[in-house]
Amino acid sequence: MSALGSTLDSPTARKNVSRWQGHNHRRWLFEKDALRIDEHAPFVCECTSKVCIEPVEMTMHEYEAAHMCPSWCAVAPNHTMPEDGNQVLLREHHFWIVELRPLEETPKRKRSNGRK
């Protein structure tokens, strides 16, 4: 599955990713000193689907790497919505790092006659 489904592929279905990032950050703060370096913890997928709450298992170091830049987020594999214009930066077998772009900055689609 390359997208989350036709009913979720519109910008109007975009969830408030920053709230889930806040939830995940609080989880990271709670777990980072308690877990072994190679131990995974469940975080919530930070994709833009309004209905997704799929867990994404990551180590604390993986979580930190996925959030090195404010526009980066951690998503379950294949949890991208093409209409959002997001860019996949890293693909691991258990999570992807995606750069979220504001909707107004996404590339505009060309019309069939070649005009923008």
Phi, psi and omega in degrees: 000123182266340177223175185272008178117151187297329181284346182253001187274010180257150179302335180291343179272000185293128180272170177280090184298325184298330177292318178290326176296321176297316176301312181296323179295319177296322177297315179301314179302321181288321188267336194301328180262354183261332185268152173295159184299330182259006182274137180267149174233150178277128172244164178273137177304133181259028176289173184269003178293131182293338185253355184280128170224031182295139178286145175236113182276123180216154169283169179295324178292322176296318177300314180300316180297323182289347183235027180295330177243146183299336181269001180268148176213164180254128181230160172294149179307138180071010179268066176236151178243111187306325182292343180282344180069022179285156181243128175282122182263328183211135177241109171256164183292334184248353175197159174239151170256127184236140173267118178275134177244143176302146183304324182289346179262358182291146180300138179280142179283144176279143175285163183297337179272005176093354178275153177270000000 
